[in-house]
Structure formats: C-alpha cells, structure tokens
Amino acid sequence: MERLINIDNGGTLTDICVWDGENFSFTKTLTTPFDLSQCLFDGIAKASKDIFGEEDLPGLLHSTRHIRYSTTQGTNALVERKGPRIGILTDSPALAEELRKGDAAAELFEDLVGARVAVINAEQEVEELSQELVKQVNRLTTDGAARLVIAMADREKERAVKGVLLRKFPRHLLGSVPILFSWEFTPDAVQGRRVWSGIINSFLHPTMERFLYSAEHRLRDHKVKNPLLIYRNDGASSRVAKSVALKTYSSGPRGGLEGTKALSEAYGLAHVLMIDVGGTTTDVGSVKNSTISTDRRGSIQGVPVSFEMSNVHSSGVGGSSVIALRDGVITVGPESVGAAPGPACFGFGGKQATITDVNLLLGVLDPDTYLDGGFSLDAERSRAVITEVIADPLGITLNEALIRMEAAYFERMSQSLTDDVEDADATTVAAFGGAGPMSACGAARIAGVRRVLVPQMAAVFSAFGIGFSDIAQTYEANVAGMDAEEFGASKAALMDRATRDMFQEGHEIDECRLEWNVVLEDAEGQLISELPYLDSDPQPGIRGHNTMLTLTARFELPHTSIRRAESIAKRPAVATSSRNVRSAVDQVDEVPVFELERQTAGASASGPAIVEGPYFTARVPHGWTFDVTVSGDLMLTDTIQK
C-alpha cells in the first residue's frame, strides 16, 4: 500500500510517524513557530532519510497516499488570544449577558468580543431593516470588529438578515468583513452553545487558514496531488477546505486517546488514563472499557459549544514548563519556554529553568543521546540558570534545589491525574509524549496508581493514534416538530451534502459507510439518548426540545493495530551501560541503562533504572519493576505502594 504520514505539531516539538502498511518510521523535529509549515517539511525530510538511507523528500511525498496533520496552532491562538476581534449582531437583548455567565465565559467574552455587540429589531419591514443593519455593521467594524457573527434567535429571521447583508455587503467587495451565520454553522437550538461555537470558530479561522493553506501550497509546489488532511477533535480527518477551524482545537490529544483505546483493548485494561506530556502541556483523558470519554456537546475553555469534544483537560506542565520561585515557593508552569528559546540546556539563550534542565543535572538524561543523539544538551547552562533562579534565592545548594524542583514537578503532574482516578487498583496510566515516561512513575505514585504503561512509540504516540482515523464528515438537522414530508426533505438534504462533500474529498458516496443516528436532548440541551436510525424506522416524533437527525459519511482508511498481550516467561533484561543518577540531596546511585529496542519480550528488571526508548527516556524509580511486552511496550509496576 501507499504510505500514510501522520504529523502532530506541538509547541516545542513536531512528531512525524510514517506507516507503509507493515512497519513504522518515526522522528521528531523542533517546531518552527515563525512558519509552522517549515517544521512540517523538515520532519518529513528527516523521516525520508530513515526510510531511504538518504534524504529524499520528493520520493517520500510521492509514495504517500495521505498526510494527516494535527496542530496546536488553534489551541495556542485561543490560549494566547491571538486572533481577530469579533462582533455580534443579534435580536436578543439578553444574549451578551447569557454568553458571559461564569467566570471563564466572562473572561473569554471580554477578550474576544467585549462591547462589540449590536442589538436590532428583526421585526421591521425590509427597508427599515436594511438601513439598521448597515448602520450597525458599520458601527461594529468601526469599533474594531474584523469578523461578524450573526446570531438571531429564530432561524427564519436569520435567513432574512442574511439576504439583506449579502446584498449590502457582497462577499467579493474589497475589504468586506467575513460573516458567520450561526444557524448555518450549526442547527443547535440552544442559542448560547450555537453562538459560542460561531465566536470561537470565527476567532480561530484566520490563523488556521493562513498556515494550512500555506502548507497545502508548498505540497503543490512538490507536485503532490492528494490534499493535506486535517485531523479533527472528533477523531476523523478531512481536507483543509472541508474542515471547521473549531474542530482543530485539542485535536492532538484525541489522537493520543485513540492510541490509548487501542492499548486498553490489547492489554484488556478496564480503565486507562492517558497522560500526554509534551513541551508545554500535560493532556489527560480517560478510556473506560475501551470507550473514549467524550461529550456530544463539548466545551472549550469553560464555554459550551455545539460540537463533540473529547473529555481532555490540559494543565500547563510539560518538558519546557518554567520552574520558578514565587513568594519563596517553587512553582511549575503554566508558562513555557517552548521551542524558542527552549530550556536553558538547548543553548538557544533560554534563561529560565525547566524539568529538562533538572533531569539533565540529576543524570536522568544523557546530554549526548537526547532526541536519539540528534541534539546535544548543555549542562553548564542548566547549572547556571538553576543556581541563579532557584538555589541562590533560596539559600540552598544546587543539589537540594534539583531534588525540590523534581518533587514540585511530580506533585504538579499528579494533580492532573487525581480527579480522574476513581479506583487506583483498576487504573493504569498510559504515559507518552517526549516528557511523559521520565516523570510518570513519580506522579502516579503520588496519585495512588500502581501501574504505568509506556508504549514503545511513546515519543510520537499521538501521531501514531492519528493512524486510527478515517476520512469522514458529520452532518445534523433539527427535525423536532417536522411532518413526514419535511423530515424526508431534511434527510435528503443531509444525504446530498454528504454526497457532494465526500466527492470533493475524492470518494463516491457508495464507497463510504453511512451512520444515521437520532439524538434527543431536553429543553436545556442536555443529552437524553443517541440511537441508530434505520430507513425502516418511522420518522422521529417530537420527543424533546431538540430532536437531531445526524449523518456521518466515512471512507475507511487502513488502520494499524497493537498486538494483544500474551503470557510469556520472564527473563532478566540486559543493560547496555550505567548512569549516575541523583536520588537524594546527598545520594547518587549508579543505575543500569537498558535500551528498549535491544530487549526481548519478557525482559524484566527492577528500579532504580533508566530505559532508553526511541526519542524518550523512562525513569524507573526505586520500588518499581518493568516488563517488556510482546509489543515491545514497557509495563511498570509499583511493588511497594500500599
């Protein structure tokens, strides 16, 4: 088969995973925040060298069926509030107050919208309505609105307003302001969710558009015919022109959850907590009984949206998170040094301490094998920074500072897990990301969890998880109160949209698997039930405030799998070297170092130890053991925790 390339773009590092139907090749490269398309191509070029023995970017691109891409760009844009100012035009005087409910919503509304809200009377005659709309749009744009969200309480009134606006402000007019119509964007009858969805999408769209179309254009320069596919937070992929910006938010963690689901099935685990520790954040999600925890109507930064979202919560603790001193207390994050300037040991001018600097000085990291030897770390820079910002201000030695900084990091990471641990004995932590395996055991012990699973592909596991996605589009229509004829027309309209969009994705509708569902919600928009809908069923009646008919059209791509767990005889793991690792202020242990790829299935050893995997380092503390599974993964067990 032709290759499939999965790319997960993070704030510090970008991960690339290439599958040829049998084998994986993967690599990492530094993210280039000045031009994210650059690290995309840097990573693919680097992967081509592993595959062909020499760099051959065109050769890899032209032997690839699809590139599926996930990026934190949208997430970071919202976190940093880097986007256009939004204006709202509505006929609901109380809408702004409703959207501000809750501290998080009030803060986000103030940053994205502020006072740029215009309320009109939608009951006027066309001529009076036209005059008022022109007046209010001009006022909003004068106040700085670069994009508008039209949010009428009634769908038909919004259609009338749309007709006027498109006549008065045609889209081809130079300098026209992009307009999103809330009912067109989503048929969700709950106004707050619908409008928030429109606001966030309008804010994210220009940032995503510039970068993604730039990447597509660069692919065309290489004569690549297949379009770039964007991986979404609902677990599916679609071409750039058919993707909604809002659905790129937190898409990388969904890839990690898909991989975690595969792990839970392979190892027969009842509850797996994903901790994906990157350079900037730790993302935590849950898989119970091989089911990813999701909300049909999710939330983003504390505000409700109309689209499905995985139950992933992020905290500002990662390999590049700043460890600082605040009022005499060592704190971790949420600020990050990212890829530029990066941790002090990167040698790019970083002046703040991170856990990467700590682990280098503790001896956990080998300065010459970081990123599989492709990047050398500078211990002297780490020593100077930690002495300056932590040790000297506290009046303690460097060694004491390192131990206290590590403890603060473990404690901060464990806080990300605690709320999701219902039964510690039945919970397994799946630790991945470049920084996850180094700290997972320390954090798990504090959270009371006794088992940690580190996949062999931990360093690129979210990119690996993207490999479980298909090309898909989902549609929905509010059919509450419709008679049989209206229901039939709505159903046919969904099918027409799916046929058109999947054709533009490159596939005929009869090549796709169709999934019809009926979703019932109460008057507050809370889910009552979601059931399959068959052509033989009668039309759904009025059984809730929202009765939604949904259609997902899915073109299935080849998927990889994880080998199921088998009982195998244990044998001693074989160490390849040793390393001096500081475990206390006055204690340095000589610990064995095991190279994961050299171990056979069943290999086992006790901590303290270091396991070097491809692009990651796993720390096995005192009291923990590790076993290498038939898939080459690490299963770690805490033997002394009660």
Number of C-alpha atoms within 10 A of each C-alpha: 11 12 20 22 27 29 30 28 27 25 23 23 22 25 28 27 28 25 21 16 13 8 9 16 14 26 22 26 22 20 24 20 16 9 12 19 21 15 21 22 17 19 23 28 19 19 26 23 14 14 15 12 9 12 16 17 19 16 12 19 24 16 14 19 17 20 22 27 27 29 24 18 21 26 19 16 16 19 11 9 15 15 18 18 21 27 28 28 21 23 19 18 13 10 19 21 10 14 19 17 14 11 11 13 19 18 15 20 22 12 15 22 21 16 15 21 23 20 19 17 14 21 10 11 9 13 10 12 18 17 12 17 22 14 12 17 21 13 16 21 18 11 14 15 21 20 21 26 23 23 27 26 18 14 16 11 15 21 15 14 22 16 12 19 17 12 10 14 17 12 14 8 9 8 9 13 16 12 21 20 21 24 22 14 15 20 19 25 21 17 22 20 23 23 29 23 25 27 26 23 21 27 27 26 17 16 17 21 14 10 15 21 15 16 20 19 16 15 19 14 10 12 12 19 14 18 20 23 24 28 32 29 22 21 25 25 28 24 21 21 16 16 16 18 21 25 21 26 26 26 28 29 32 30 29 28 33 24 24 31 23 22 24 24 18 17 15 13 17 15 23 30 23 26 30 31 29 26 29 27 26 26 26 24 26 26 23 15 13 20 18 18 14 17 13 16 17 17 19 19 13 14 22 18 25 24 19 16 24 23 18 18 18 18 17 22 29 31 29 31 28 25 27 20 16 10 7 10 11 18 17 27 20 15 16 27 23 24 21 18 17 26 31 27 28 20 17 12 13 20 21 24 31 32 26 25 28 24 22 20 24 20 19 24 24 18 17 13 16 18 18 16 12 11 13 16 22 18 18 13 20 27 20 16 20 25 21 16 16 27 20 13 11 15 10 12 13 19 20 15 21 26 18 16 25 22 15 18 25 22 18 18 28 22 15 21 24 16 9 16 19 10 11 17 12 14 22 25 28 30 30 30 30 26 28 28 30 27 24 28 28 20 24 25 20 17 21 19 25 23 25 25 27 25 25 21 21 30 30 28 30 31 32 27 26 32 28 20 23 20 23 25 20 17 18 21 20 21 22 18 16 17 13 13 10 12 20 13 12 18 18 12 14 18 18 12 15 24 18 14 20 23 12 13 21 14 16 15 19 11 12 18 12 16 14 19 16 21 23 24 17 14 12 10 18 14 16 12 10 15 11 12 18 12 7 6 8 9 18 20 14 14 14 17 18 26 24 23 26 20 21 19 25 23 23 14 13 12 14 17 12 14 15 15 14 13 8 12 9 15 15 13 21 17 18 10 11 14 17 15 22 20 18 14 14 8 10 14 15 13 20 20 22 22 17 23 14 15 19 19 20 20 22 21 22 20 17 19 26 26 22 22 23 20 22 25 29 28 23 26 18 14 13 23 20 25 24 26 25 18 16 21 21 27 19 25 21 23 13 10 12 8
